[in-house]
Amino acid sequence: ITYNSSLGPAEKSRRKWLFWALYGFDRALALNFGQPPNIQDYDITLNMPGLGDNGNVLTHELWLWVGLARWQGEVYEHLYSAKAQRAPQDARIGKARELANVGHEHMEKFKVLVSMIENPSNTLGSLWTIKEV
């Protein structure tokens, strides 16, 4: 996505959110169909929307979505890709365990986000350790 300098801040923000939503769909579909994602992380220069403990649940949902999407990409790359299929079984088992632990971390973040939605007085604090792209 390239920004046209004539676009206003609201339109730029909308396009940024749209890109990251599509990124998540791309990863989910790729893993579902056993195919590599179309959007590669190394091709992305667009930063995620800013994240702070500002109570913006939608921004936190987006971070959760993108974090899960990145995890799905790693699952495909390390367990299902042609390269992964050639790796020794014990290496794949170890990577599967590691990825399962990361999946559990995402589930815990999801639980915190749900509690925030159910009780807006809860704080999201330092929930995220995802690096910005």
The first five atom37 places (N, CA, C, CB, O) and aatype in JSON, in Angstrom:
{
  "aatype": [9, 16, 18, 2, 15, 15, 10, 7, 14, 0, 6, 11, 15, 1, 1, 11, 17, 10, 13, 17, 0, 10, 18, 7, 13, 3, 1, 0, 10, 0, 10, 2, 13, 7, 5, 14, 14, 2, 9, 5, 3, 18, 3, 9, 16, 10, 2, 12, 14, 7, 10, 7, 3, 2, 7, 2, 19, 10, 16, 8, 6, 10, 17, 10, 17, 19, 7, 10, 0, 1, 17, 5, 7, 6, 19, 18, 6, 8, 10, 18, 15, 0, 11, 0, 5, 1, 0, 14, 5, 3, 0, 1, 9, 7, 11, 0, 1, 6, 10, 0, 2, 19, 7, 8, 6, 8, 12, 6, 11, 13, 11, 19, 10, 19, 15, 12, 9, 6, 2, 14, 15, 2, 16, 10, 7, 15, 10, 17, 16, 9, 11, 6, 19],
  "atom_mask": [
    [1, 1, 1, 1, 1],
    [1, 1, 1, 1, 1],
    [1, 1, 1, 1, 1],
    [1, 1, 1, 1, 1],
    [1, 1, 1, 1, 1],
    [1, 1, 1, 1, 1],
    [1, 1, 1, 1, 1],
    [1, 1, 1, 0, 1],
    [1, 1, 1, 1, 1],
    [1, 1, 1, 1, 1],
    [1, 1, 1, 1, 1],
    [1, 1, 1, 1, 1],
    [1, 1, 1, 1, 1],
    [1, 1, 1, 1, 1],
    [1, 1, 1, 1, 1],
    [1, 1, 1, 1, 1],
    [1, 1, 1, 1, 1],
    [1, 1, 1, 1, 1],
    [1, 1, 1, 1, 1],
    [1, 1, 1, 1, 1],
    [1, 1, 1, 1, 1],
    [1, 1, 1, 1, 1],
    [1, 1, 1, 1, 1],
    [1, 1, 1, 0, 1],
    [1, 1, 1, 1, 1],
    [1, 1, 1, 1, 1],
    [1, 1, 1, 1, 1],
    [1, 1, 1, 1, 1],
    [1, 1, 1, 1, 1],
    [1, 1, 1, 1, 1],
    [1, 1, 1, 1, 1],
    [1, 1, 1, 1, 1],
    [1, 1, 1, 1, 1],
    [1, 1, 1, 0, 1],
    [1, 1, 1, 1, 1],
    [1, 1, 1, 1, 1],
    [1, 1, 1, 1, 1],
    [1, 1, 1, 1, 1],
    [1, 1, 1, 1, 1],
    [1, 1, 1, 1, 1],
    [1, 1, 1, 1, 1],
    [1, 1, 1, 1, 1],
    [1, 1, 1, 1, 1],
    [1, 1, 1, 1, 1],
    [1, 1, 1, 1, 1],
    [1, 1, 1, 1, 1],
    [1, 1, 1, 1, 1],
    [1, 1, 1, 1, 1],
    [1, 1, 1, 1, 1],
    [1, 1, 1, 0, 1],
    [1, 1, 1, 1, 1],
    [1, 1, 1, 0, 1],
    [1, 1, 1, 1, 1],
    [1, 1, 1, 1, 1],
    [1, 1, 1, 0, 1],
    [1, 1, 1, 1, 1],
    [1, 1, 1, 1, 1],
    [1, 1, 1, 1, 1],
    [1, 1, 1, 1, 1],
    [1, 1, 1, 1, 1],
    [1, 1, 1, 1, 1],
    [1, 1, 1, 1, 1],
    [1, 1, 1, 1, 1],
    [1, 1, 1, 1, 1],
    [1, 1, 1, 1, 1],
    [1, 1, 1, 1, 1],
    [1, 1, 1, 0, 1],
    [1, 1, 1, 1, 1],
    [1, 1, 1, 1, 1],
    [1, 1, 1, 1, 1],
    [1, 1, 1, 1, 1],
    [1, 1, 1, 1, 1],
    [1, 1, 1, 0, 1],
    [1, 1, 1, 1, 1],
    [1, 1, 1, 1, 1],
    [1, 1, 1, 1, 1],
    [1, 1, 1, 1, 1],
    [1, 1, 1, 1, 1],
    [1, 1, 1, 1, 1],
    [1, 1, 1, 1, 1],
    [1, 1, 1, 1, 1],
    [1, 1, 1, 1, 1],
    [1, 1, 1, 1, 1],
    [1, 1, 1, 1, 1],
    [1, 1, 1, 1, 1],
    [1, 1, 1, 1, 1],
    [1, 1, 1, 1, 1],
    [1, 1, 1, 1, 1],
    [1, 1, 1, 1, 1],
    [1, 1, 1, 1, 1],
    [1, 1, 1, 1, 1],
    [1, 1, 1, 1, 1],
    [1, 1, 1, 1, 1],
    [1, 1, 1, 0, 1],
    [1, 1, 1, 1, 1],
    [1, 1, 1, 1, 1],
    [1, 1, 1, 1, 1],
    [1, 1, 1, 1, 1],
    [1, 1, 1, 1, 1],
    [1, 1, 1, 1, 1],
    [1, 1, 1, 1, 1],
    [1, 1, 1, 1, 1],
    [1, 1, 1, 0, 1],
    [1, 1, 1, 1, 1],
    [1, 1, 1, 1, 1],
    [1, 1, 1, 1, 1],
    [1, 1, 1, 1, 1],
    [1, 1, 1, 1, 1],
    [1, 1, 1, 1, 1],
    [1, 1, 1, 1, 1],
    [1, 1, 1, 1, 1],
    [1, 1, 1, 1, 1],
    [1, 1, 1, 1, 1],
    [1, 1, 1, 1, 1],
    [1, 1, 1, 1, 1],
    [1, 1, 1, 1, 1],
    [1, 1, 1, 1, 1],
    [1, 1, 1, 1, 1],
    [1, 1, 1, 1, 1],
    [1, 1, 1, 1, 1],
    [1, 1, 1, 1, 1],
    [1, 1, 1, 1, 1],
    [1, 1, 1, 1, 1],
    [1, 1, 1, 1, 1],
    [1, 1, 1, 0, 1],
    [1, 1, 1, 1, 1],
    [1, 1, 1, 1, 1],
    [1, 1, 1, 1, 1],
    [1, 1, 1, 1, 1],
    [1, 1, 1, 1, 1],
    [1, 1, 1, 1, 1],
    [1, 1, 1, 1, 1],
    [1, 1, 1, 1, 1]
  ],
  "atom_positions": [
    [[0.86, -1.17, 0.0], [0.0, 0.0, 0.0], [0.9, 1.22, 0.0], [-0.97, 0.0, 1.22], [1.8, 1.35, 0.83]],
    [[0.65, 2.09, -0.91], [1.36, 3.36, -0.9], [0.34, 4.45, -0.62], [2.11, 3.62, -2.26], [-0.79, 4.41, -1.11]],
    [[0.75, 5.39, 0.17], [-0.15, 6.47, 0.52], [-0.05, 7.59, -0.49], [0.14, 6.99, 1.92], [1.05, 8.04, -0.83]],
    [[-1.17, 8.03, -0.95], [-1.25, 9.21, -1.8], [-1.24, 10.41, -0.85], [-2.54, 9.19, -2.72], [-2.03, 10.46, 0.09]],
    [[-0.36, 11.36, -1.1], [-0.24, 12.49, -0.18], [-1.51, 13.32, -0.11], [0.93, 13.37, -0.59], [-1.7, 14.09, 0.83]],
    [[-2.38, 13.18, -1.09], [-3.62, 13.96, -1.07], [-4.7, 13.32, -0.21], [-4.13, 14.15, -2.48], [-5.75, 13.92, 0.01]],
    [[-4.46, 12.12, 0.27], [-5.44, 11.46, 1.12], [-5.4, 12.05, 2.52], [-5.19, 9.93, 1.17], [-4.34, 12.39, 3.05]],
    [[-6.57, 12.16, 3.1], [-6.65, 12.67, 4.47], [-6.28, 11.6, 5.47], [0.0, 0.0, 0.0], [-6.2, 10.42, 5.11]],
    [[-6.06, 11.97, 6.72], [-5.68, 11.02, 7.76], [-6.7, 9.9, 7.95], [-5.48, 11.75, 9.07], [-6.33, 8.75, 8.17]],
    [[-7.98, 10.22, 7.85], [-9.02, 9.2, 8.05], [-8.94, 8.14, 6.96], [-10.42, 9.84, 8.08], [-9.07, 6.94, 7.24]],
    [[-8.74, 8.56, 5.7], [-8.66, 7.61, 4.59], [-7.38, 6.78, 4.69], [-8.71, 8.34, 3.25], [-7.4, 5.58, 4.4]],
    [[-6.28, 7.41, 5.08], [-5.03, 6.66, 5.26], [-5.21, 5.59, 6.33], [-3.88, 7.6, 5.64], [-4.78, 4.44, 6.16]],
    [[-5.83, 5.96, 7.43], [-6.07, 5.02, 8.52], [-6.97, 3.88, 8.06], [-6.69, 5.74, 9.73], [-6.72, 2.72, 8.37]],
    [[-8.02, 4.21, 7.32], [-8.95, 3.19, 6.81], [-8.21, 2.19, 5.92], [-10.1, 3.85, 6.03], [-8.43, 0.98, 6.02]],
    [[-7.36, 2.69, 5.05], [-6.61, 1.8, 4.15], [-5.62, 0.93, 4.91], [-5.87, 2.63, 3.1], [-5.42, -0.24, 4.57]],
    [[-5.01, 1.49, 5.95], [-4.08, 0.72, 6.77], [-4.81, -0.43, 7.45], [-3.39, 1.62, 7.82], [-4.35, -1.57, 7.43]],
    [[-5.97, -0.12, 8.05], [-6.77, -1.15, 8.71], [-7.21, -2.22, 7.71], [-8.0, -0.53, 9.4], [-7.18, -3.41, 8.01]],
    [[-7.62, -1.79, 6.51], [-8.06, -2.73, 5.48], [-6.92, -3.67, 5.09], [-8.57, -1.97, 4.25], [-7.13, -4.87, 4.96]],
    [[-5.73, -3.12, 4.9], [-4.6, -3.97, 4.54], [-4.38, -5.05, 5.6], [-3.32, -3.14, 4.38], [-4.26, -6.23, 5.26]],
    [[-4.33, -4.65, 6.88], [-4.03, -5.63, 7.93], [-5.16, -6.64, 8.09], [-3.79, -4.92, 9.26], [-4.91, -7.79, 8.44]],
    [[-6.39, -6.24, 7.83], [-7.5, -7.2, 7.86], [-7.33, -8.21, 6.73], [-8.89, -6.47, 7.74], [-7.51, -9.41, 6.94]],
    [[-6.99, -7.74, 5.54], [-6.77, -8.64, 4.4], [-5.57, -9.55, 4.63], [-6.58, -7.84, 3.1], [-5.57, -10.72, 4.23]],
    [[-4.55, -9.02, 5.27], [-3.38, -9.83, 5.62], [-3.82, -11.03, 6.47], [-2.32, -8.98, 6.39], [-3.41, -12.16, 6.23]],
    [[-4.66, -10.77, 7.46], [-5.16, -11.84, 8.32], [-5.97, -12.87, 7.54], [0.0, 0.0, 0.0], [-5.81, -14.07, 7.74]],
    [[-6.83, -12.39, 6.65], [-7.62, -13.32, 5.83], [-6.71, -14.16, 4.94], [-8.63, -12.56, 4.97], [-6.93, -15.36, 4.79]],
    [[-5.7, -13.53, 4.36], [-4.76, -14.24, 3.5], [-4.1, -15.39, 4.26], [-3.69, -13.28, 2.95], [-4.01, -16.5, 3.74]],
    [[-3.63, -15.12, 5.48], [-2.97, -16.16, 6.27], [-3.94, -17.27, 6.66], [-2.34, -15.54, 7.53], [-3.59, -18.45, 6.61]],
    [[-5.14, -16.89, 7.05], [-6.12, -17.9, 7.46], [-6.49, -18.8, 6.29], [-7.38, -17.23, 8.03], [-6.55, -20.02, 6.43]],
    [[-6.73, -18.21, 5.13], [-7.09, -19.01, 3.96], [-5.92, -19.89, 3.52], [-7.52, -18.1, 2.81], [-6.12, -21.04, 3.15]],
    [[-4.71, -19.34, 3.55], [-3.54, -20.11, 3.13], [-3.39, -21.36, 3.99], [-2.27, -19.25, 3.22], [-3.17, -22.45, 3.46]],
    [[-3.5, -21.21, 5.3], [-3.35, -22.36, 6.18], [-4.5, -23.35, 5.98], [-3.29, -21.91, 7.65], [-4.28, -24.56, 5.99]],
    [[-5.71, -22.83, 5.8], [-6.88, -23.69, 5.57], [-6.72, -24.55, 4.33], [-8.13, -22.85, 5.46], [-7.09, -25.72, 4.32]],
    [[-6.18, -23.96, 3.26], [-6.05, -24.67, 2.0], [-4.68, -25.3, 1.79], [-6.34, -23.73, 0.87], [-4.41, -25.87, 0.74]],
    [[-3.81, -25.19, 2.79], [-2.49, -25.81, 2.69], [-1.61, -25.18, 1.64], [0.0, 0.0, 0.0], [-0.81, -25.86, 0.99]],
    [[-1.75, -23.88, 1.47], [-0.97, -23.15, 0.47], [-0.17, -22.05, 1.16], [-1.88, -22.56, -0.63], [-0.55, -21.61, 2.25]],
    [[0.91, -21.61, 0.55], [1.65, -20.49, 1.15], [0.83, -19.21, 1.05], [3.03, -20.3, 0.46], [0.03, -19.06, 0.13]],
    [[1.01, -18.28, 1.99], [0.28, -17.02, 1.91], [0.73, -16.21, 0.7], [0.47, -16.21, 3.2], [1.86, -16.34, 0.24]],
    [[-0.16, -15.38, 0.2], [0.17, -14.5, -0.92], [0.97, -13.29, -0.47], [-1.1, -14.04, -1.62], [1.82, -12.8, -1.2]],
    [[0.69, -12.81, 0.74], [1.38, -11.63, 1.26], [2.5, -12.11, 2.19], [0.39, -10.67, 2.02], [2.24, -12.7, 3.24]],
    [[3.73, -11.86, 1.79], [4.88, -12.29, 2.58], [5.31, -11.18, 3.54], [6.06, -12.71, 1.67], [5.29, -10.0, 3.17]],
    [[5.69, -11.56, 4.75], [6.11, -10.56, 5.74], [7.26, -9.7, 5.25], [6.51, -11.26, 7.03], [7.31, -8.5, 5.53]],
    [[8.18, -10.29, 4.51], [9.34, -9.52, 4.06], [8.98, -8.49, 3.0], [10.4, -10.46, 3.52], [9.82, -7.64, 2.68]],
    [[7.78, -8.53, 2.45], [7.34, -7.54, 1.47], [6.55, -6.38, 2.1], [6.5, -8.21, 0.43], [6.17, -5.45, 1.39]],
    [[6.31, -6.43, 3.38], [5.46, -5.43, 4.04], [6.31, -4.31, 4.62], [4.61, -6.08, 5.15], [7.26, -4.55, 5.37]],
    [[5.96, -3.09, 4.27], [6.63, -1.92, 4.83], [5.66, -1.07, 5.64], [7.26, -1.08, 3.72], [6.05, -0.06, 6.23]],
    [[4.42, -1.46, 5.68], [3.38, -0.7, 6.37], [3.34, -1.07, 7.85], [2.0, -0.95, 5.73], [3.22, -2.24, 8.19]],
    [[3.45, -0.07, 8.72], [3.36, -0.31, 10.16], [1.93, -0.6, 10.57], [3.91, 0.89, 10.95], [0.97, -0.16, 9.92]],
    [[1.8, -1.34, 11.65], [0.49, -1.57, 12.24], [-0.02, -0.26, 12.83], [0.54, -2.7, 13.32], [0.78, 0.62, 13.16]],
    [[-1.35, -0.14, 12.97], [-1.86, 1.04, 13.7], [-1.25, 1.07, 15.09], [-3.42, 1.01, 13.79], [-0.97, 0.03, 15.68]],
    [[-1.06, 2.26, 15.61], [-0.45, 2.42, 16.93], [-1.24, 1.69, 18.0], [0.0, 0.0, 0.0], [-2.46, 1.57, 17.92]],
    [[-0.53, 1.23, 19.0], [-1.15, 0.49, 20.08], [-0.71, 1.09, 21.4], [-0.78, -1.01, 20.02], [0.47, 1.32, 21.64]],
    [[-1.65, 1.34, 22.24], [-1.37, 1.83, 23.57], [-2.47, 1.37, 24.49], [0.0, 0.0, 0.0], [-3.49, 0.83, 24.04]],
    [[-2.28, 1.56, 25.72], [-3.31, 1.17, 26.68], [-4.34, 2.29, 26.72], [-2.71, 0.9, 28.1], [-4.54, 2.94, 27.75]],
    [[-5.01, 2.5, 25.58], [-5.94, 3.61, 25.48], [-7.39, 3.14, 25.47], [-5.66, 4.41, 24.23], [-8.3, 3.94, 25.23]],
    [[-7.62, 1.86, 25.71], [-8.98, 1.36, 25.75], [-9.6, 1.15, 24.39], [0.0, 0.0, 0.0], [-10.78, 0.82, 24.3]],
    [[-8.83, 1.33, 23.32], [-9.36, 1.12, 21.97], [-9.38, -0.37, 21.68], [-8.52, 1.9, 20.91], [-8.38, -0.94, 21.24]],
    [[-10.51, -0.99, 21.93], [-10.62, -2.44, 21.79], [-10.42, -2.86, 20.34], [-11.97, -2.93, 22.29], [-9.84, -3.92, 20.09]],
    [[-10.88, -2.07, 19.38], [-10.72, -2.44, 17.98], [-9.25, -2.55, 17.6], [-11.41, -1.42, 17.08], [-8.87, -3.45, 16.85]],
    [[-8.42, -1.65, 18.09], [-6.98, -1.72, 17.8], [-6.4, -2.99, 18.4], [-6.24, -0.48, 18.34], [-5.57, -3.64, 17.78]],
    [[-6.82, -3.34, 19.61], [-6.32, -4.56, 20.24], [-6.81, -5.8, 19.48], [-6.77, -4.62, 21.71], [-6.08, -6.78, 19.36]],
    [[-8.03, -5.74, 18.98], [-8.54, -6.85, 18.17], [-7.69, -7.02, 16.91], [-10.02, -6.62, 17.78], [-7.37, -8.15, 16.52]],
    [[-7.34, -5.91, 16.28], [-6.51, -5.98, 15.07], [-5.15, -6.59, 15.39], [-6.33, -4.59, 14.46], [-4.66, -7.43, 14.64]],
    [[-4.53, -6.17, 16.51], [-3.24, -6.74, 16.89], [-3.36, -8.23, 17.14], [-2.68, -6.03, 18.15], [-2.49, -9.01, 16.76]],
    [[-4.44, -8.64, 17.78], [-4.67, -10.07, 18.02], [-4.82, -10.81, 16.69], [-5.93, -10.28, 18.9], [-4.24, -11.88, 16.5]],
    [[-5.58, -10.24, 15.79], [-5.82, -10.83, 14.47], [-4.5, -10.99, 13.7], [-6.81, -9.96, 13.66], [-4.23, -12.05, 13.14]],
    [[-3.69, -9.94, 13.68], [-2.42, -9.99, 12.94], [-1.44, -10.93, 13.63], [-1.8, -8.58, 12.82], [-0.72, -11.67, 12.95]],
    [[-1.4, -10.93, 14.95], [-0.53, -11.87, 15.66], [-0.91, -13.31, 15.36], [0.0, 0.0, 0.0], [-0.04, -14.16, 15.14]],
    [[-2.2, -13.58, 15.34], [-2.67, -14.91, 15.0], [-2.33, -15.25, 13.55], [-4.18, -15.03, 15.24], [-1.95, -16.37, 13.24]],
    [[-2.47, -14.27, 12.67], [-2.16, -14.49, 11.25], [-0.68, -14.81, 11.06], [-2.53, -13.25, 10.41], [-0.32, -15.7, 10.29]],
    [[0.18, -14.09, 11.77], [1.62, -14.38, 11.68], [1.92, -15.79, 12.19], [2.44, -13.35, 12.47], [2.74, -16.51, 11.62]],
    [[1.25, -16.16, 13.26], [1.42, -17.5, 13.81], [0.97, -18.55, 12.78], [0.61, -17.65, 15.13], [1.64, -19.57, 12.59]],
    [[-0.15, -18.3, 12.13], [-0.63, -19.24, 11.1], [0.38, -19.38, 9.98], [-1.98, -18.77, 10.54], [0.59, -20.47, 9.45]],
    [[1.02, -18.26, 9.6], [2.05, -18.32, 8.58], [3.23, -19.18, 9.01], [0.0, 0.0, 0.0], [3.79, -19.93, 8.22]],
    [[3.6, -19.06, 10.29], [4.7, -19.89, 10.81], [4.31, -21.36, 10.86], [5.11, -19.41, 12.21], [5.13, -22.23, 10.59]],
    [[3.05, -21.63, 11.22], [2.59, -23.02, 11.24], [2.73, -23.61, 9.85], [1.12, -23.11, 11.73], [3.25, -24.72, 9.7]],
    [[2.27, -22.9, 8.84], [2.4, -23.41, 7.47], [3.87, -23.61, 7.11], [1.72, -22.46, 6.47], [4.26, -24.67, 6.64]],
    [[4.67, -22.57, 7.33], [6.08, -22.6, 6.92], [6.85, -23.74, 7.59], [6.74, -21.28, 7.25], [7.63, -24.42, 6.93]],
    [[6.64, -23.94, 8.89], [7.46, -24.89, 9.63], [6.88, -26.3, 9.74], [7.69, -24.36, 11.0], [7.58, -27.23, 10.12]],
    [[5.59, -26.45, 9.4], [4.99, -27.78, 9.53], [4.43, -28.35, 8.23], [3.9, -27.73, 10.53], [4.43, -29.57, 8.05]],
    [[3.96, -27.49, 7.33], [3.24, -27.99, 6.16], [3.89, -27.69, 4.82], [1.9, -27.44, 6.15], [3.55, -28.34, 3.83]],
    [[4.79, -26.75, 4.76], [5.41, -26.39, 3.48], [6.24, -27.56, 2.95], [6.28, -25.12, 3.62], [6.56, -28.5, 3.69]],
    [[6.59, -27.48, 1.68], [7.44, -28.52, 1.07], [8.77, -28.63, 1.81], [7.68, -28.23, -0.43], [9.28, -29.72, 2.04]],
    [[9.33, -27.49, 2.18], [10.59, -27.5, 2.93], [10.42, -28.19, 4.27], [11.1, -26.05, 3.13], [11.27, -28.98, 4.68]],
    [[9.32, -27.89, 4.97], [9.06, -28.51, 6.27], [8.87, -30.01, 6.14], [7.83, -27.88, 6.94], [9.29, -30.77, 7.01]],
    [[8.25, -30.43, 5.08], [8.0, -31.86, 4.88], [9.31, -32.65, 4.71], [7.1, -32.07, 3.66], [9.35, -33.85, 4.97]],
    [[10.36, -31.97, 4.27], [11.65, -32.63, 4.1], [12.48, -32.62, 5.38], [12.43, -31.96, 2.99], [13.51, -33.3, 5.46]],
    [[12.05, -31.87, 6.38], [12.8, -31.78, 7.64], [12.64, -33.07, 8.44], [12.32, -30.56, 8.48], [11.64, -33.77, 8.29]],
    [[13.62, -33.39, 9.28], [13.51, -34.59, 10.11], [12.27, -34.51, 11.01], [14.78, -34.77, 10.97], [11.88, -33.43, 11.47]],
    [[11.67, -35.66, 11.25], [10.44, -35.71, 12.02], [10.6, -35.11, 13.42], [9.96, -37.14, 12.12], [9.74, -34.38, 13.89]],
    [[11.72, -35.43, 14.08], [11.9, -34.9, 15.44], [12.03, -33.38, 15.45], [13.14, -35.52, 16.09], [11.6, -32.73, 16.4]],
    [[12.61, -32.8, 14.39], [12.69, -31.33, 14.29], [11.29, -30.74, 14.1], [13.61, -30.92, 13.11], [10.97, -29.71, 14.69]],
    [[10.48, -31.39, 13.29], [9.1, -30.91, 13.08], [8.27, -31.05, 14.35], [8.43, -31.69, 11.93], [7.46, -30.18, 14.66]],
    [[8.48, -32.13, 15.09], [7.74, -32.31, 16.35], [8.12, -31.22, 17.34], [8.04, -33.71, 16.96], [7.25, -30.65, 18.01]],
    [[9.41, -30.92, 17.43], [9.86, -29.85, 18.33], [9.27, -28.51, 17.93], [0.0, 0.0, 0.0], [8.83, -27.74, 18.79]],
    [[9.26, -28.23, 16.64], [8.69, -26.97, 16.16], [7.19, -26.94, 16.41], [8.99, -26.77, 14.65], [6.64, -25.89, 16.75]],
    [[6.51, -28.07, 16.25], [5.07, -28.14, 16.51], [4.78, -27.82, 17.97], [4.52, -29.54, 16.15], [3.82, -27.11, 18.27]],
    [[5.59, -28.33, 18.87], [5.4, -28.03, 20.3], [5.61, -26.55, 20.58], [6.37, -28.87, 21.16], [4.85, -25.93, 21.32]],
    [[6.66, -26.0, 19.98], [6.95, -24.57, 20.16], [5.79, -23.72, 19.63], [8.26, -24.19, 19.43], [5.36, -22.78, 20.29]],
    [[5.29, -24.06, 18.45], [4.17, -23.32, 17.87], [2.89, -23.5, 18.69], [3.94, -23.76, 16.43], [2.07, -22.58, 18.78]],
    [[2.71, -24.68, 19.27], [1.54, -24.9, 20.14], [1.6, -23.98, 21.34], [1.47, -26.37, 20.59], [0.57, -23.44, 21.76]],
    [[2.78, -23.8, 21.92], [2.93, -22.89, 23.05], [2.57, -21.45, 22.66], [4.37, -22.93, 23.6], [1.91, -20.74, 23.41]],
    [[3.01, -21.05, 21.48], [2.67, -19.71, 20.99], [1.17, -19.61, 20.77], [3.44, -19.39, 19.67], [0.56, -18.58, 21.07]],
    [[0.56, -20.67, 20.25], [-0.89, -20.69, 20.07], [-1.62, -20.52, 21.39], [0.0, 0.0, 0.0], [-2.64, -19.82, 21.45]],
    [[-1.11, -21.15, 22.44], [-1.71, -21.0, 23.77], [-1.58, -19.55, 24.26], [-1.03, -21.96, 24.78], [-2.49, -19.02, 24.9]],
    [[-0.44, -18.91, 23.96], [-0.27, -17.5, 24.33], [-1.31, -16.63, 23.64], [1.15, -17.02, 23.97], [-1.87, -15.72, 24.25]],
    [[-1.57, -16.91, 22.36], [-2.6, -16.16, 21.64], [-3.98, -16.37, 22.28], [-2.63, -16.58, 20.15], [-4.77, -15.44, 22.37]],
    [[-4.25, -17.59, 22.71], [-5.53, -17.88, 23.35], [-5.67, -17.08, 24.66], [-5.66, -19.39, 23.63], [-6.75, -16.58, 24.96]],
    [[-4.58, -16.97, 25.41], [-4.63, -16.2, 26.65], [-4.9, -14.72, 26.35], [-3.31, -16.36, 27.44], [-5.67, -14.06, 27.06]],
    [[-4.27, -14.2, 25.31], [-4.52, -12.81, 24.92], [-5.97, -12.62, 24.5], [-3.57, -12.4, 23.77], [-6.59, -11.61, 24.82]],
    [[-6.49, -13.59, 23.8], [-7.89, -13.53, 23.39], [-8.81, -13.48, 24.61], [-8.24, -14.74, 22.5], [-9.78, -12.73, 24.62]],
    [[-8.51, -14.28, 25.62], [-9.32, -14.28, 26.84], [-9.3, -12.91, 27.52], [-8.82, -15.37, 27.82], [-10.32, -12.43, 28.0]],
    [[-8.12, -12.27, 27.56], [-8.02, -10.95, 28.15], [-8.85, -9.95, 27.35], [-6.55, -10.5, 28.21], [-9.54, -9.11, 27.92]],
    [[-8.78, -10.04, 26.03], [-9.54, -9.13, 25.19], [-11.04, -9.33, 25.39], [-9.17, -9.34, 23.71], [-11.78, -8.35, 25.46]],
    [[-11.49, -10.56, 25.49], [-12.91, -10.83, 25.73], [-13.32, -10.24, 27.08], [-13.19, -12.35, 25.69], [-14.4, -9.66, 27.2]],
    [[-12.47, -10.39, 28.09], [-12.81, -9.82, 29.4], [-12.89, -8.3, 29.31], [-11.78, -10.24, 30.47], [-13.69, -7.68, 30.02]],
    [[-12.06, -7.69, 28.46], [-12.1, -6.24, 28.27], [-13.41, -5.83, 27.62], [-10.91, -5.76, 27.41], [-14.0, -4.81, 27.99]],
    [[-13.87, -6.6, 26.68], [-15.13, -6.29, 26.0], [-16.29, -6.45, 26.99], [-15.33, -7.21, 24.77], [-17.22, -5.64, 27.01]],
    [[-16.23, -7.5, 27.8], [-17.3, -7.76, 28.76], [-17.28, -6.77, 29.92], [-17.18, -9.17, 29.3], [-18.33, -6.44, 30.47]],
    [[-16.09, -6.27, 30.29], [-15.96, -5.35, 31.42], [-14.99, -4.24, 31.0], [-15.46, -6.08, 32.71], [-13.79, -4.35, 31.24]],
    [[-15.5, -3.16, 30.39], [-14.62, -2.11, 29.87], [-13.7, -1.45, 30.89], [-15.45, -1.05, 29.24], [-12.75, -0.77, 30.5]],
    [[-13.94, -1.64, 32.19], [-13.05, -1.04, 33.18], [-11.74, -1.82, 33.32], [-13.75, -0.97, 34.53], [-10.79, -1.32, 33.92]],
    [[-11.68, -3.04, 32.77], [-10.43, -3.81, 32.8], [-9.4, -3.11, 31.92], [-10.65, -5.28, 32.32], [-9.75, -2.48, 30.93]],
    [[-8.17, -3.23, 32.29], [-7.1, -2.63, 31.5], [-6.4, -3.7, 30.68], [-6.08, -1.9, 32.41], [-6.28, -4.85, 31.11]],
    [[-5.96, -3.32, 29.5], [-5.25, -4.26, 28.64], [-3.76, -4.27, 28.96], [-5.47, -3.92, 27.17], [-3.05, -5.21, 28.6]],
    [[-3.29, -3.25, 29.61], [-1.91, -3.22, 30.09], [-0.89, -3.59, 29.04], [0.0, 0.0, 0.0], [-0.97, -3.15, 27.89]],
    [[0.07, -4.4, 29.44], [1.15, -4.79, 28.54], [0.85, -6.15, 27.92], [2.51, -4.82, 29.29], [1.69, -7.06, 27.96]],
    [[-0.33, -6.28, 27.37], [-0.77, -7.53, 26.77], [0.08, -7.92, 25.57], [-2.22, -7.42, 26.35], [0.28, -9.11, 25.31]],
    [[0.59, -6.95, 24.84], [1.22, -7.24, 23.56], [2.73, -7.19, 23.62], [0.74, -6.28, 22.53], [3.33, -6.29, 24.22]],
    [[3.32, -8.18, 22.99], [4.76, -8.17, 22.79], [5.06, -8.34, 21.31], [5.44, -9.29, 23.62], [6.2, -8.62, 20.93]],
    [[4.05, -8.17, 20.47], [4.22, -8.32, 19.02], [5.01, -7.14, 18.51], [2.83, -8.43, 18.3], [4.73, -5.99, 18.85]],
    [[6.01, -7.42, 17.68], [6.8, -6.35, 17.09], [6.02, -5.74, 15.93], [8.17, -6.86, 16.62], [5.33, -6.45, 15.2]],
    [[6.15, -4.43, 15.78], [5.56, -3.8, 14.61], [6.37, -4.17, 13.39], [5.49, -2.27, 14.77], [7.59, -4.31, 13.46]],
    [[5.67, -4.31, 12.26], [6.33, -4.64, 11.01], [6.84, -3.36, 10.39], [5.39, -5.38, 10.04], [7.43, -3.38, 9.32]]
  ]
}
